[in-house]
Amino acid sequence: MPDTILITGATNGLGRAAAQKLLAAGHTVVVAGRNQGKLTEMRAALPFSDEQLCTVLLDLENPQSVRDAAKTITQLAPKLNVVVNNAGTIAAERTFCFGTELVEKTVAVNAVAPLFLTLLLLPVLKQNQGRVLFVTSSLHDPKVRGGGGDPQSRMPTDVDMDNLDGNKAWHPMQFYKISKLAQIWTMRVLAQLPEVQGVHVAAFCPGFVPTTDLNRSSSWFTRTLMHYILSYMPFAVSEDDAANDYVYYITTSSNTLGQGRFFQGREAKPGSDESRNMDKAYQFWNMACDISHTPEYRLDCPDACKSSVTTGM
């Protein structure tokens, strides 16, 4: 049976490639993006009906835009049953958005805003026994190499929860990695909520895909290196292969995938030690709820939840 799928940040890159594959397979796709011009171009370029392909303006830096988009999506797609939190950024400088200075921009856009959007869409997802996917990265794990050679870009083994705003130390790549860790934290907590009963929740890493638009704020040298040199390295993944993985995670049964898991290469992985630290996961969750003004989802974590997750494979 065809699904109705929301993909954020899908006007280019992996999101767009996955959307095209899903549309060709007969699914209905809602593409959300921050650039109206790109949304209009995509709508005009793809040969699908307005009923099968919808576009919605969504700026993850702006909480009101997230609220407006959620309302529009609910009206446009009452049968919505898959949300793919795909949009992401790497801030070129330490700055703030989403009406908060509790976390810097990359963490806000990549982790706080997608959670807020997901919570707003939970009623329709529950009604349709839906699925929530977070597109994250193996770079959240300090044991995984990558993301530049600068020592300041390294992922810390013990994330300082008082430095999510970057007031003590900040590096664009390090905070990108932290934002991906935060996505896994929110995924793990979300999967445990009683309010999510009947909704499948997971996160996955599509691999290293150097040809996407994620580095749009990087220097010319970095963008050239990524697109024309690193894309030919054996560890790189093509956009087409990564898009096929999107389709796999979107369409594979929840019984096969299981609840609250992190995947890479279509296999469940434990994730980093920090990603299984539920004390920090709940701490970040509550911070995100405070930022997005959703106190009804704040949690008092019982002692049993404060130990690290021991499963996930």
N, C-alpha and C positions, 0 to 999 in steps of 0.2 A: 504494500500500500504506500503511495507517495507521501512523503513528509512535507511539512511546511517549516522552513529553516531560515532563521535569522543569522546572518554572518556580518559582524561588525568589521569595519575597515576593509571592505571587499571591493573597492573600486579599482584596485590594482593588486599585483603580487599574488601571493598564495590564496588569499580570500577570493579574488576574482577568478583565478584558475579553478578553484574548488566549486565556486558558484556555477561556472559554465558546465562543468561535468555533471553537477546535480540537476541543473536545468535540462540538459540533454537526456538525462535518465528519467525525466518526467516529474521531478519534484518541484514544489513551489519555493521560491527563494525571495527573502526580503534582504536587500543589501542596505546596510547603514554606513554612512560616511559623513565626514565633516565638510566636504567640498561639494557644493551644489552643482558646479560645473562638471565635475567628474561623474557625479551621479547621473546627470542629464546625458552625458556622453555615453555612459555604459548602457543606459536605458535605450538610447537610439541605436547603439552598435549591435546589440544582441537581438536575434530574431525570435523573441518570445513575447507572448501576449502580456498585457498589463496585469492580468489575473495571475499569471505564473511568475512574473518578475516585478517586484515592487521595490521602490527606493525610498529611503527615509533619511532625512538630515539628522546627524548625531555628532555632537562635539563633546568628547569625553573630558574636556577641560572645564566644562560648564554644567553644573548640576541641574540647572533649569532646562538645558537642552536635553539632558538625559531623561528628565521627567516628561518633557514634551514628546520625545521620541518613543518612550515606552507607551504613552497614551495612543499615539498614532499607530504604532505597531499592533497594539491590542485591537484597535478598530479595523486596521487593514487585514490582519491575519488572525481571526478568532480561533483558527485551528492550529496555531503555532505550537509545535511540539519539539523543536530543537533550537537552542541558542548556542552559537559558537562565538565566544569572546575572543576574537582574533585581532582586533585593532591594538596597535602598540606603538611606542615611541621610545627614543633615547634623547633626552634633553641635552642640548649642546652646552648649556650652562645651568648653574643652580638657580632655579626659579620656582615659583609657586603658582598653583591654579586651583580650581575646584573650590574656591572660597576658604582655603585652609593653609596654614603654615605648619601643621602637625607633621606633614610629609611633603617631600619635594615633588616636583612635577612628574617625573618618570613613575614614581610609586603611585601617585594619584591617578594618572591616566591608565597605567597598566594593571593596577590591582584594585584601587578603591572604586573607581567609576564603573568597571565591569561588574563588580559585586552589587553596586547600587542598581544598575540596570537589571541584573538578574533578579534581585529581590522585588523590583517593581513588576517584573513579568511572571513571578511565581504563581499568582492565581491562575493565569491562563495555562501555564505549564502543568500545574497540578490537574487542572480540568482535562487536559489532553494526555496525561501520563507521559510527560515530556522528558527531555534530556538537556543538560547543561554541560558544555565543554569549555575548558580554558586552554588556550594555546600558549604553552609555556616553553621553557628551555632547559636543557640539561646543564646549562651554565649556572643554574642556581646552586649547583654542587661544587664546592671548592676543590674537589678531587678531579674535576673535569677541566682539562686545559682549554684555553681559548679566550677570546675577548681582548686580545692585546697583551703586550709584554710589559707594560707599565706596572710596577709593583702596586701602585694605588688602585689599579683596576681589578685586583684579585678579590675573589669572593671571600669574605671573612668566615672562619669556622664557627664563630660565635657572634651573631649579629647583635649589635648594640641597638636595643629598641628605643633608646633615647636619642638616637642619631638618624632616625628615618627622615628628618628634615635636612640632614647634611650639615648641621651646625658645627659639628666637631671635625668632620672630614667628609669630602665629597669628590667623587670621580664619576663621569658619565657612565662608563661601562660597569663600574662596580654597582651603581644604583640601578642600572638595567637588570643586573643579575639579582639584586635584592628584590626588585619588583617581581621577578619571575618566581622567586621563593615565596613571596607574599601571595601570589596567585595560587600556589599549591597549598599554602596554609588555608586560604579561604575555601578552596575546593574541599579540603579534608573536613573543615568545620561544617560547611554547607551540607555535605553528604550525611552528617550525623543529625541534622535538625529534624525534629518531629514534623515540622511544617513542610518538609521536603519529601515526606513519605509518598512513594509512587513516582518520584522524579529521579531519573538516573543522573549522576554527577561524576565527571572524570576530568582529568587533565592529560595533555599529551605534548610531547616535543616533536616537531616535524623534522628535526635535524638541522644541520647548518646549511642554509640556503642563501648564498651570498648575493644573489641577483634581485632580492626583494627591495622594496623602497624604505626599509627600516632605517637605513643610514642616510636618509635625505638631509639630515642636519649636519652630517659629517663633512670633513674637508673634501675638496676635489680629489686629492691624492687617495684618501681612504675609499671613496666611492669607486674610483677607477680600479684600485687594487682588488676590491671585493668583486666587482662585476667582470673584469677582464682577466684576472689572474687566479684568484682563489676559487672561482667557480669551476676551474678545471682541475683542482686538486682532488685526490681520491676520496678524501673525507667529506667532500661537499655533496649535497643532495640537489637534484634538479627540481625546478618548480613543478614539473609534471609529476614526478614521483611523490613529492611532498603533498601535492593536491590530491593524489590518489589515496594517501594516508588520511587526509581530511575526510574523504568520502567513506573510507573504512570506519573511522570512529563515529561518524554521523549515522551510518546505516546498520552497523553491526548490532545484534541484539544485546540488551543490557545483561541478560543471563551470561552471555559470553564474556563481556567486558568486566562485569562485577561493579560494585559500588565504591566510590571514593578512591579510585586508583590513579596512579600516574603511569603513563605509557610512553615508550619510545621504541620505534621499530616494530610496532604492533605487539609488543610484549610488555607486560606489567613490570615495572621497576620499583624498587623501594624508595628511590629518591635519596636526597642527602640526609645526613643525621638531623640537621636543623629543620628540614621539611617535615620530620616526624616528631618534632618537639611541640606537643599540643599546648603546653603552657604558653609559648610564644604565639602559637596559632590563634588561641583564644584572645590573647592580648591584642594582636593585630586586628582580629575580627571586631572586637569592641571599639578599637580606635576608628576603624572604617565605618562602623555604625554611627559613631559620634560625628564624624566628618559629614556623612550623608544624611544626618538627621533622621535615622531610623531606629529610635530607641527601643521599639517593640522587638527588634531582633537581637538586642544586647543580651549577653549570656553571663550567668554566674557559673563559672566552670567548676563542677564538682572535683574533689580530689582525684577521683578515678580518671578524670580526663587530663590531668596535668602531667601524667607520665608520657613518655615518648610512644608514638605508634610503633608497634612491633611487627605488624603485618602490612600487607600492601602488595604482595606478590600474588 
